[in-house]
Structures are given as C-alpha cells and as structure tokens.
Amino acid sequence: MSARWRWAVLAAVVLATRLAHSGVLWVEESYPAAAAVQMLGGRVPYRDFIFDKPPLAPLFYAAFGAWPGVPARIIGAAYVMLCAWLAFALARRLWNDRAGWIAAVLTAFSLTFYVPAAVVALAPDMLMVAPHLGAMLALISARPLMAGVLAGVALAVHTKGVFVLGVLLLWQPAAAMPMIAGFTLVSAACAASLAMLGAWTGYWQQVWIWGSAYAADPLYSSPWSAGALRTFNWLGFHAAAAIGATLAFRRNWRLTAWFVLALAGALLGARFAPRYYLLPLVPLIIAGAGPLAQGRAMLALVLLAVPLARFGPRYVQLAIHGPADWSDLAMSADSERASAIVTRLAQPGDTILVWGYRPEILWRTRLPLGAPFLDSQPLTGVLADRHLTDSRATLPDLAGANRRRLRGAKPTFVVDGLGTYNSSLAILAYPDLADWLSSYEEAGRTHGSIIYRTRGR
C-alpha cells in the first residue's frame, strides 16, 4: 500500500470514530469550549470571568466558533492526524521509516481507542500532545529556537508544558540558550497580551496560585497506591508501546529520562486522571516504535486487540444507536435536557450562572454569563473532582469572598446542577445567598438539574 493510501485509511478510521461521538459533549472539552463561547461574546478570561487553565485551549475552540457536534469532531480528527504525522516524522528521524509508520499508527490508535473523556475530548492535556511532539521533532532536527517556541506553546496550553522544556534542556543542554529564548519569547508574548487586556493578575492567581492549591490537595486517601494501580492499568492498555519502549530504555538514557520526566508530570498532584497520562504517552510511543520496527510489529498488533476490544464496540453503538444509558454519559444527557429547557425559555439579553461543574450547559445554551463564574468551584471552594460526594472546601475563604461578589450580580437563569447529587453543596444550602436567591423562582427541572429564573419573567 502506498504512503498516500496508508494516510487515507488512517484518517478515515480516525474521522469515523470521532463522528460517532458527535452527539456527546464530554465535560473535559466543555470547560475550554464554554470559555471560548464567552470570549466570542467579547469577554476576556481571567478578567471578566474566572478560568483556571492557560489561554490557548479556549482560543483553539474560539478559532472555529466553538460549535459542538460534527464541527468539533472533524477538527478533532484533523488534530489527531497532525499528532500522528508529527509522531511519524519524529520516530523516522530517531529510528527509521518503518518505525515512523508504527509511531503514526500507535499515536492515532492510542488517541482513539482509550477512555473517550481523555482522548475524544480536546481538553488541554490532549491539545498539548502536538506541541510536545513538535518541540521534540524540532530539537532533533537541529532547530533549538523552534523547539523552545513550541515548548512555550505547550505551556500556553497547559501548565505542565514546563516538563516539555525540561526534557529539551535535558536532551541538549548545549543548546539551552536558543531553547530558553524561544520559550521566553512565547511566554513573554502571552504575558504582554494578558497585561494589555487587564487579565495578567487574574491569570496568575487563577492558573498558578489556585492551581498550586489544587495540586496540593490530593483526591485519594492513599494516593500513591491508587497511582500505582492507575499507572499499571494505563501501561496495560498501551502494552504494545510499553514493551517496545522497555527495550529502548535499556539502550538510550535520553529516551528513559524523557519518559520518567513526563510520567512525573502526569503524577503531579496525585490525581491520576486518564487524560494526564497523555504526557508520558508521547515518549512511550516514540521510544517503543524503534524496537517494534525490528521484527516485533506482529506482537504490537496482537496487543492492540485489548484496547480495541475494550473501547471499539462503544464507537459502533454510538454510531448506530446513539448514546445509551452509560453511567459516564448520564450527566451529559442531563445537561442536554437542562440546556433545552433554558434555551426554550431564554429571551434576547438573558444571562446565566451554572452552579456545579456543568460547563456543557454553557456550551449548549451559548448564553452570556451573568456572573464571572463558569462553574461553582470558586463559590463553594470544593474541587470538582470530588464535589459530587464530598463537601470539604479546599479554599473556603476565597469561596466566601466570591459568594459576596455573586450577590452583586443578577443572571437571568441559575441552573443548580450540583444540589441533586450533593445536597450539602446545593445553592439553597448557603445562608449567605438566601436573600439573593429569593428573587428567583423555579422554572423547570430534570433528574439532575434545577433551573431557576428571575421572578416575573
């Protein structure tokens, strides 16, 4: 089969699997997309609303209008193919042409047949894969300035982009100056842009200060035993690349250091979400492609049957029957129903506040914010990865200050998408919001959401 046909077949599979998810909005992608909707309406993140991720992720969504459904899935397929091509070029330079093709296939496969919330959603972790690959490709192509620039792009997508710069410096310390110069150039441009928009202070507080508090508050009571299990399971699903990488690590300390540093980035904060492992997935695939190209490609094909059998049938079900009663889609389906109620009731000029971590409601309704909050984490102080079952606040003083700020706002709609899951964190459970909430009346509800609207509308 010619190279052109190989790429065509790979692209067709990636596109088909992405389109199967055109009716699903994953919360991981909805957060930057919801921020993009507000940006398209003229609002600036960090200044006009709280957003705790770097700015390039919402800018990416804003570039195609932040439209969900088929447009987002086509863009996602194109992005996966870009990552596959970068992996091909990088592995071919490090190893040989055969290794390049194996890396391309493994990249496209691994960014398709895994936990959909991690690989279908174009969340910041996913969006960092391309600049990560691009920075390493630029480095071995003797373009250290461009490598530094792309590491800076990675940082503007995700705070863990600092680990990409760390790998570059570790691999080629003699080229540190141009790499740091490129990294600084991008970082300075981002900082200057935020400063001109009046958003720099908010960016520093929301992304870095609050992000540090988030990372310092582990999710698990025994985080490292949980992390060991999650990492073992992740390596099991990527056994094809892992077996090849193990052989490569024995012969190349740079590949080993790259993987170890990237894995440390994934484990930072002791949360171990599947999407975090996209950072070490890059070196795992590139390192594994070389040994697999040396006569072990059939082994890889056999091992790929495990994730294909685990995740493949859901794509077929989604394509034929649409979303079923899957537990990981229940909240997304409820958000769709709540959004339909709000959209039906909304009039021009109406605004919204979503209580809970339900940014897909903001993405679907596309209403402007009526208060500077994309979700209720800044209002409750309870982190979203635990607030369905736990009411312990990580930042209680900050939450209290934000609720005082909320009392000065008057969104048309307030959607409580948290209280039915955790009554202790329902918006009605906060006495300091009682007077403010008394000017609202219930306008509708779903199984998991209560929609309030200003009285007299």
N, C-alpha and C positions, 0 to 999 in steps of 0.2 A: 504494500500500500504506500502511495506517495505521501510525502510530508503534508501536502495540502489536504489530502483526504483524511489523514490522521487528525489534523487540527479540526477539520469539519465535523468528523464523528464525535470528537471530544466536546466540541462546542454544542452540538445538537443534544447530547446527553445532559450537559450542564443546563442548557436552556429549558429542556423538558422538565427536569426535576425542579428547577426554580419556579416555572409556571404552575406546577402542581400546588405551590404554596401561595398563589396569587390571592386566594380568599382568606388568608391568615395574616394577622399582624402580631408579631412577637414583641413582647414588651421591651426586649433589649434593643430593638431597632426603633421602637416608637418614641423613646425618650429623645434621641437626637432629631428625629423627624418632627416631633412636636415643637422642639426649639426652632427648627427650620421654618415651620409654619408661622411662628411668631416673628421671626426675622423677615420673612417675606411681607409681613404686615408693618414693617418699619421699626420693630423693637430690637434693641441691642441686648444680647445676653450679658450677664454679669452686672449690667447697669439697670436695665428695665425689668429683668426677671432673673431669678436665681437658676444657675445651671452649673453643675459641678464637674463637667467634662471640658477638655480643651476645645477650641473653636472650629477646627477643621471638619469634625464629624457633622455638625449641623449645616455647615457651609456646603458640604458634599450633597446633602439632601436638598438644600435650597437651590442648588445648581440645576436640578431637574424638576423644580416646582414642588418638591416634597409630596408627590402624588403616590398614594398607596396602590396596591394591586399589581396589575400587569406591568405598568411602567417601572415600578420599583424592582420587580423580579427580572425584567430584561436588563436593567442596569446592574443588578446583582450578578447575573450570568456573565455579562461583559467583564465585570470586576474579577470574577473567578478565573476567567480565561486570561486576563492580564497577569494574575498571580502565577498561573500555570506557565505562561510564556517566560516570565522572569525566572521561575524555578528551572525551566529548560535551559535558558541561557547561562545561568549560574552553575548548574551541575555540569553542563557541557564544558565550561571553562575549567572547572575544578577536576573533572574526571574525563569524560569523553562523550561523543554524540549519543551513544546508547544510554548512558546514564542520564543525559539530558531528557530523553523521552520518558524514561522511568520516573524522573522527578516531576515532569509535567503531569503525567497520569496520576501519580500519587498525590500531587497537590490538588488537582481537580477532584479526585475521588475523595480525599480527606476533607475537603471543603464542601462536600455534598453529602456523603453518607456518614454522618455523625449526628450528635444531638442538634436538631434543627434550630433551636433557640441560639445555639452557638455559631452555626455555620451558614444558615439561611439568612439570619438577621445580619444586616450590615451595621453592626454595632462598632464602637471604637476599636475593640480588640480585633475584629475582622478587618477593619479598614487600615489597621497598622501592618497587616501582612505584606502588602505591596511595597510600601516604603522600606520595610525591613529587608525584603528580598532585593529591592533596588539598590539600597545602600551597600549591601554585601557584593552585589554584582559590580557596582562602580568601584569598589575597593580593589577587587582582584583584576579589574580592567585598568588599573593604574590611574584612576581618576579620584584621588582622595578628596578634592574640594567638593565634587558632586556627591561623594559618599557622605560627607558631613552635612551637605544641604538636605539630603534625603533623611538622614538621622534627625535633623531639625524638623522636617515634615512629620516624621513619626511622632516626635514629641508634641507637635501641634495637633495630632490626632488623639494621642493617649499619653498620660504621664509616664507610662513605662517605656516610652521611647528613649529614655535615658539609658536603658540597657542596650539599645542598639548602638548608641555612641560608645558605650563601654566595650562592646565587642570589637568595634572598629579600632579603638585605641589599643586593645589587647593584641589584635592581629598585626597591626602595622604601627608600632609606636614611633618609628622613624618619620611617619607621615602625619604625626599628630597635629602639627601647626595648620596645614590646609584643611584637615578634617574639622578641627575646632573652629577654624574661620568660617567654613560653610555652615556648621551647626549654629554658630553665633549669628551669622547673617540672617538666617531664617527666624531664629528666636527673637532677635532684635526687631525685625520687621513686624512680627506678630505683636510684640510688646508695644512698639510705637503705634501700630494701628489701634490697639486696645486703648492706649493712653489718649489718642486723639478723639476717640469715641466716648471717653469718660468711663471706660469699663475696666481699667487696669486694676484698681484697688479691689473691685468685686471679683475679678478673675483670680487674683492672688488669694483672696480669702476663701472663695468658694471651691476652687480647684485644688489648691495646695494646702491651705490651712485645714479646711474641713475634710479634705481627702486624707490628710495625715491622721485626723481623729478617727475617720472611718477605718483606716488600715490598722490602727492601734486597738481596735475593739473586735477581737475575733468572734466568729459566728459560733464555733464549736467549743464545748467544754474541754474536750481533749483534741485540740486542733491537729496535732501532728500525727496522731494515729488515723484521724479522718483523712488527712492529707496523703499519708502513705497509701491508704486504700484507694483514694480517688486517682492518685498517680499510677498505681498499679493497673487499675481498670483502664485508664487512658492509654497506657502502653499496650495493654492487651488488644484494644481496638485498632491500634496502629502498629501491630506486631510486625507487619511486613517491613515497614521503615525501621522499626526498632532493632530487628535482627541485623539488618544490613549496617545500621549505624553503630551497633556494638562492635562489629568487626572493624569499622573505620576508626572508632575511637581508640582502638589499641595501637593504631599506627600514626595517628595525627593528633597532636596535642591541641592544635588550634580548633579543630572541629569539636574536641572534647570540651574545651573552655567555652566555646560558643554555646553549646548545649547546656552546660552547667549554669552559665550566667543567665541564659534565657529561662531555664527552669526555676532559678531563684526568683526571677521576676514574676513568674506565674504563681509561685508560692507566697509571695509577699502579701501580707495581710491575712494569711491563713484562712482563706475562704474557699478556694479550690473549685470555683465555678467552671463548667466545661469550657466556656469561651476564653478563660485565662490561659488555657493550655495552647492556644494558637500561637503564643510567643515561642515556646520551645518546639512547636511542630515544625517551624521553618528549618532550624538546624537538623532536626531528626530526619526530615525528608532528604535534605541535601547531602547529609553525611551517609544516609542509607543507600542512596541511589548508586554510588560507586561500586560497593561490593555486590549489590543486586545485579548490576550490569555484567558482573564477571561470572555468569553462569547460574545465578540464583533467581532469575526472573520468574521461573515457574513456581518457586516457593512463595514469592510475593503474591502471585495470582491466587494461589490456594488460600493464603492468609487473608486476602481481601474478601473472601467469601463470608467471613464472620461479620464485619460491619455491613456488608451488602445485605445479608440475610436479616440482620437486626433492624436496619433502618430503611431498606429498599421498599418493602411492602407498603409502608405508610405513604410513600410517594404515589404508588399506584392507587391506593384507596382514596387519597386526596384528589387525584386527577379524575377518578371515575365517580366517586360518591360525595366528594367534598368533606369538610371536617366532620368527624364522628364525635361521640361522647368520650373524648380523651381528656384525662384529668389536666394535662398541660395546656389544653386549649379551652378549658371551661371558663376561665376568667376573660380570655379574649372574646369568646362568644357572648359573655355577659356584657362586656364593654360595647360590643356591636349593637346589642339591644338597647343599652342605655343611650348610646350615641344617636340611635334612630329616634328615640323619644325627644332628646334635646333638639335635634335637627328639625323635627316636626313642629316643635313649639317656638323655635327661635325666630326672631324678627331682626331686620337690619339694625345694626348698632348694639346688639346684645353681646354680653361678655360672659366668661365662665371661670370657675375655680373648681378643680378636681381634688377632692380630699382622698388620700390614698396614693398608691403608686400605680396610676392607671393612665399613662400618657397616651395610650392608643385612643382614648376618648377625645383628647385634644387633637390628635392626628385626624380622626374621622370627622369630627364636627367642624374643624378648622375655624372655630370661633376665637376671637382675640381674648387674651387673658384679662380678667377683671381685677386681678391682684398679682403681684410679682412672684408667683409660685407655680411651677409646673407640676408639683406634687406636694404632699403634706409632710414629707420628711423634715423640712425646715420648720414646720409648725408644731410637730409632735416631738421632734428630737429623736424619734425611733427610726432606725435604719430599715430600709425597705426589704432587705433580705431576711428580716425576722419579724416584721411588724404584723403579720397575719396571726402570729401565735404568741408573741412576746411584747410586753408594753414597757420594757426598760428603756429609758431615754439615754442616748449617748451624749447629747448636747442639750440638756434641759433649759439652761439659761438662755441660750440662743433661741430655742423654740418659744420661750415666753416672750422674748422681745419681738419675734416675728408675728406672734398672735396679736400683740398690741398694734403692730403695723397693719395687720389684716383688718382690724376694726375700723381703720380709716378708709377701707376700700368698699366698693359696693358692686360686686359682679352680679349680673342678672341671674345666672344659674350657679348653683353649688351642687356638685354631684359627690355624694359620700359613697365612695367605692371601697371603703375600709371597714366601716362600722358593723356591717353584717357578718364580717369574718372575725373581727376582734372588737367586741362591744366597748372594751376599755379605751379604745382609741377612736371611737365614733366621734364625729364632730359635736354631737349632742352631749358628750361626756365632759366637755371642757366648760366649767362655770364662767371663765372669763370671756367666753364667746356667746353666752346665753342671750344677753341683750341684743347683740349684733345679729344673732340668728333669728331673733323673734320677728324680724321684718321679712322673713321668708316663710313660704308655705310649701308643703309637699305637692309636687306636680306630676309625679309618676315614680314607679319603682320597678326594678327587676329582681331576680333572685339575689343578686349581689350588689345592687346599687340603689341608692335613694336619691331622687332628683328633686332639689328644692329650687323654687323660683321666687323672685321678689313679689311680695303681696301686691294685688291689684293689677297684675299683668293679664 
